[in-house]
Amino acid sequence: MEIIVGTIILKENKILMVKEAKKECHGKWSFPAGHLEQNETIFAGAERETYEETGCKVKLKKAFPVLLHTTRK
């Protein structure tokens, strides 16, 4: 199972977002996110991905799950 973690960072009524560089979504805006690494907690993974994509060190206060299950044929 693939687990994606990310953050929504709000500071001074502004939301931190990143501009995608990947070919399939180049130029689109997104929240900092990425794949959870093996043996990594969801909080640690989200904090790491945020730092890797933005250079901002964050400490998460809350978490909420978003679940999506798709069937590919």
CNS distance restraints for C-alpha pairs under 8 A (distance, minus, plus):
assign (resid   2 and name CA) (resid  35 and name CA) 7.33 0.50 0.50
assign (resid   2 and name CA) (resid  36 and name CA) 7.87 0.50 0.50
assign (resid   3 and name CA) (resid  35 and name CA) 5.94 0.50 0.50
assign (resid   3 and name CA) (resid  36 and name CA) 5.64 0.50 0.50
assign (resid   4 and name CA) (resid  33 and name CA) 6.82 0.50 0.50
assign (resid   4 and name CA) (resid  34 and name CA) 5.35 0.50 0.50
assign (resid   4 and name CA) (resid  35 and name CA) 4.56 0.50 0.50
assign (resid   4 and name CA) (resid  36 and name CA) 5.73 0.50 0.50
assign (resid   5 and name CA) (resid  33 and name CA) 5.43 0.50 0.50
assign (resid   5 and name CA) (resid  34 and name CA) 5.63 0.50 0.50
assign (resid   5 and name CA) (resid  35 and name CA) 6.22 0.50 0.50
assign (resid   5 and name CA) (resid  36 and name CA) 6.15 0.50 0.50
assign (resid   5 and name CA) (resid  42 and name CA) 6.60 0.50 0.50
assign (resid   5 and name CA) (resid  45 and name CA) 6.43 0.50 0.50
assign (resid   5 and name CA) (resid  46 and name CA) 5.11 0.50 0.50
assign (resid   5 and name CA) (resid  49 and name CA) 7.70 0.50 0.50
assign (resid   6 and name CA) (resid  31 and name CA) 6.72 0.50 0.50
assign (resid   6 and name CA) (resid  32 and name CA) 5.45 0.50 0.50
assign (resid   6 and name CA) (resid  33 and name CA) 3.79 0.50 0.50
assign (resid   6 and name CA) (resid  34 and name CA) 6.41 0.50 0.50
assign (resid   6 and name CA) (resid  45 and name CA) 7.94 0.50 0.50
assign (resid   6 and name CA) (resid  46 and name CA) 4.87 0.50 0.50
assign (resid   6 and name CA) (resid  47 and name CA) 7.87 0.50 0.50
assign (resid   6 and name CA) (resid  49 and name CA) 6.87 0.50 0.50
assign (resid   6 and name CA) (resid  50 and name CA) 7.04 0.50 0.50
assign (resid   7 and name CA) (resid  31 and name CA) 6.33 0.50 0.50
assign (resid   7 and name CA) (resid  32 and name CA) 5.84 0.50 0.50
assign (resid   7 and name CA) (resid  33 and name CA) 6.56 0.50 0.50
assign (resid   7 and name CA) (resid  46 and name CA) 6.14 0.50 0.50
assign (resid   7 and name CA) (resid  47 and name CA) 7.65 0.50 0.50
assign (resid   7 and name CA) (resid  50 and name CA) 6.80 0.50 0.50
assign (resid   8 and name CA) (resid  15 and name CA) 6.98 0.50 0.50
assign (resid   8 and name CA) (resid  16 and name CA) 6.99 0.50 0.50
assign (resid   8 and name CA) (resid  31 and name CA) 6.24 0.50 0.50
assign (resid   8 and name CA) (resid  32 and name CA) 7.53 0.50 0.50
assign (resid   9 and name CA) (resid  15 and name CA) 5.59 0.50 0.50
assign (resid   9 and name CA) (resid  16 and name CA) 5.40 0.50 0.50
assign (resid  10 and name CA) (resid  14 and name CA) 5.51 0.50 0.50
assign (resid  10 and name CA) (resid  15 and name CA) 4.67 0.50 0.50
assign (resid  10 and name CA) (resid  16 and name CA) 6.61 0.50 0.50
assign (resid  11 and name CA) (resid  15 and name CA) 6.61 0.50 0.50
assign (resid  16 and name CA) (resid  31 and name CA) 7.09 0.50 0.50
assign (resid  17 and name CA) (resid  29 and name CA) 6.45 0.50 0.50
assign (resid  17 and name CA) (resid  30 and name CA) 5.54 0.50 0.50
assign (resid  17 and name CA) (resid  31 and name CA) 4.80 0.50 0.50
assign (resid  17 and name CA) (resid  32 and name CA) 6.36 0.50 0.50
assign (resid  18 and name CA) (resid  29 and name CA) 5.63 0.50 0.50
assign (resid  18 and name CA) (resid  30 and name CA) 5.38 0.50 0.50
assign (resid  18 and name CA) (resid  31 and name CA) 6.00 0.50 0.50
assign (resid  18 and name CA) (resid  32 and name CA) 6.14 0.50 0.50
assign (resid  18 and name CA) (resid  53 and name CA) 7.36 0.50 0.50
assign (resid  18 and name CA) (resid  54 and name CA) 7.31 0.50 0.50
assign (resid  19 and name CA) (resid  26 and name CA) 7.60 0.50 0.50
assign (resid  19 and name CA) (resid  27 and name CA) 5.55 0.50 0.50
assign (resid  19 and name CA) (resid  28 and name CA) 5.58 0.50 0.50
assign (resid  19 and name CA) (resid  29 and name CA) 4.54 0.50 0.50
assign (resid  19 and name CA) (resid  30 and name CA) 6.32 0.50 0.50
assign (resid  20 and name CA) (resid  25 and name CA) 6.16 0.50 0.50
assign (resid  20 and name CA) (resid  26 and name CA) 5.08 0.50 0.50
assign (resid  20 and name CA) (resid  27 and name CA) 5.23 0.50 0.50
assign (resid  20 and name CA) (resid  28 and name CA) 5.43 0.50 0.50
assign (resid  20 and name CA) (resid  29 and name CA) 6.12 0.50 0.50
assign (resid  20 and name CA) (resid  30 and name CA) 6.86 0.50 0.50
assign (resid  21 and name CA) (resid  25 and name CA) 7.05 0.50 0.50
assign (resid  21 and name CA) (resid  26 and name CA) 4.74 0.50 0.50
assign (resid  21 and name CA) (resid  27 and name CA) 6.32 0.50 0.50
assign (resid  22 and name CA) (resid  26 and name CA) 5.15 0.50 0.50
assign (resid  32 and name CA) (resid  49 and name CA) 6.54 0.50 0.50
assign (resid  32 and name CA) (resid  50 and name CA) 5.24 0.50 0.50
assign (resid  32 and name CA) (resid  53 and name CA) 6.23 0.50 0.50
assign (resid  32 and name CA) (resid  54 and name CA) 7.46 0.50 0.50
assign (resid  33 and name CA) (resid  46 and name CA) 6.84 0.50 0.50
assign (resid  33 and name CA) (resid  49 and name CA) 5.73 0.50 0.50
assign (resid  33 and name CA) (resid  50 and name CA) 6.66 0.50 0.50
assign (resid  33 and name CA) (resid  53 and name CA) 7.95 0.50 0.50
assign (resid  34 and name CA) (resid  46 and name CA) 7.75 0.50 0.50
assign (resid  34 and name CA) (resid  49 and name CA) 5.97 0.50 0.50
assign (resid  35 and name CA) (resid  45 and name CA) 7.78 0.50 0.50
assign (resid  36 and name CA) (resid  40 and name CA) 6.61 0.50 0.50
assign (resid  36 and name CA) (resid  41 and name CA) 7.89 0.50 0.50
assign (resid  36 and name CA) (resid  42 and name CA) 7.00 0.50 0.50
assign (resid  36 and name CA) (resid  45 and name CA) 5.49 0.50 0.50
assign (resid  36 and name CA) (resid  46 and name CA) 7.79 0.50 0.50
assign (resid  37 and name CA) (resid  45 and name CA) 6.96 0.50 0.50
assign (resid  40 and name CA) (resid  44 and name CA) 6.35 0.50 0.50
assign (resid  40 and name CA) (resid  45 and name CA) 6.08 0.50 0.50
assign (resid  41 and name CA) (resid  45 and name CA) 6.02 0.50 0.50
assign (resid  42 and name CA) (resid  46 and name CA) 6.11 0.50 0.50
assign (resid  43 and name CA) (resid  47 and name CA) 6.17 0.50 0.50
assign (resid  43 and name CA) (resid  60 and name CA) 6.74 0.50 0.50
assign (resid  43 and name CA) (resid  63 and name CA) 7.84 0.50 0.50
assign (resid  44 and name CA) (resid  48 and name CA) 6.03 0.50 0.50
assign (resid  45 and name CA) (resid  49 and name CA) 6.07 0.50 0.50
assign (resid  46 and name CA) (resid  50 and name CA) 6.14 0.50 0.50
assign (resid  47 and name CA) (resid  51 and name CA) 6.30 0.50 0.50
assign (resid  47 and name CA) (resid  57 and name CA) 7.09 0.50 0.50
assign (resid  47 and name CA) (resid  58 and name CA) 5.91 0.50 0.50
assign (resid  47 and name CA) (resid  59 and name CA) 6.64 0.50 0.50
assign (resid  47 and name CA) (resid  60 and name CA) 7.06 0.50 0.50
assign (resid  48 and name CA) (resid  52 and name CA) 6.10 0.50 0.50
assign (resid  49 and name CA) (resid  53 and name CA) 6.07 0.50 0.50
assign (resid  50 and name CA) (resid  54 and name CA) 5.85 0.50 0.50
assign (resid  50 and name CA) (resid  55 and name CA) 7.23 0.50 0.50
assign (resid  50 and name CA) (resid  56 and name CA) 6.60 0.50 0.50
assign (resid  50 and name CA) (resid  57 and name CA) 7.27 0.50 0.50
assign (resid  50 and name CA) (resid  58 and name CA) 7.42 0.50 0.50
assign (resid  51 and name CA) (resid  55 and name CA) 4.54 0.50 0.50
assign (resid  51 and name CA) (resid  56 and name CA) 4.90 0.50 0.50
assign (resid  51 and name CA) (resid  57 and name CA) 5.39 0.50 0.50
assign (resid  51 and name CA) (resid  58 and name CA) 7.42 0.50 0.50
